[in-house]
Amino acid sequence: MKTKNNTILITGGATGIGLAVAEVFLKADNEVVICGRREHRLLEAKSQLPQVHIKTCNVADAEDRKALFAWTTAHFPNVNILVNNAGIQRQIDFKKGTQDLLNGENEIETNLQAPIHLSALFIPHLMKQKEAAIVNVSSGLGFIPLATMPVYCATKAALHSFSWSLRHQLRETTINVFEIVPPTVDTELDQGTRAQRGQADRGIHPKEVAEATLRALEKDEFETAVGQAQFLRMGARTEPERIFQTINAR
């Protein structure tokens, strides 16, 4: 599909992968809107990318999602690409019962419910566009899970499944459904616990994921695994148990 002259909404766009995607698509002559929970981070993004439009929104809240849809379509009626990027990653030890599970942000609401709900809200609008797309950012850990982060991995596995089904449902519409599968990326996500796991590798730069996203749209590659995520995706189909044991041996 075309990679310029689009109007793009990116959730979780103030930092990390979302901000990198915004920058890459702005440089490719697109109009870009980003949303995020933290206004000060959105303002920092705006100072870095003056052309970007910003909107405060907590996608974990259903009413905020509805308001985001109404605001976006009112102010940017030509919006034709939705990038479901916002995500939370937490370590949860189920041996502690509900202690870790309930003491923190809701990964299911942010990582899975939000992209499902936003897709449902935007699809009727996107179907009216000559060419449109939904881009879901999943994870290599959706193919082979890291056991210390079971809910995060489960949400990304579910997002992969959702993307697959949604692509089939929309096959006769103007909407293309893309899934971008990153490896570990050097962002705020999970940095607090990488040291606890003894993980020295901070991951690839977010720009690599952003550039891969642009190429995926350009070439109509509907499922794109980036970097080491390619091996997790392949391994899930060939030798899942061995790779699971390897990445969980730390």
Secondary structure as GFF3:
##gff-version 3
##sequence-region A 1 250
A	DSSP	beta_strand	7	11	.	.	.	ID=ss1
A	DSSP	alpha_helix	16	27	.	.	.	ID=ss2
A	DSSP	beta_strand	31	36	.	.	.	ID=ss3
A	DSSP	alpha_helix	39	48	.	.	.	ID=ss4
A	DSSP	beta_strand	53	56	.	.	.	ID=ss5
A	DSSP	alpha_helix	62	75	.	.	.	ID=ss6
A	DSSP	beta_strand	81	84	.	.	.	ID=ss7
A	DSSP	three_ten_helix	94	96	.	.	.	ID=ss8
A	DSSP	alpha_helix	99	102	.	.	.	ID=ss9
A	DSSP	alpha_helix	107	108	.	.	.	ID=ss10
A	DSSP	pi_helix	109	113	.	.	.	ID=ss11
A	DSSP	alpha_helix	114	126	.	.	.	ID=ss12
A	DSSP	beta_strand	132	137	.	.	.	ID=ss13
A	DSSP	three_ten_helix	140	142	.	.	.	ID=ss14
A	DSSP	alpha_helix	150	169	.	.	.	ID=ss15
A	DSSP	beta_strand	175	181	.	.	.	ID=ss16
A	DSSP	alpha_helix	191	194	.	.	.	ID=ss17
A	DSSP	alpha_helix	206	219	.	.	.	ID=ss18
A	DSSP	beta_strand	223	225	.	.	.	ID=ss19
A	DSSP	alpha_helix	229	238	.	.	.	ID=ss20
A	DSSP	alpha_helix	240	247	.	.	.	ID=ss21
###
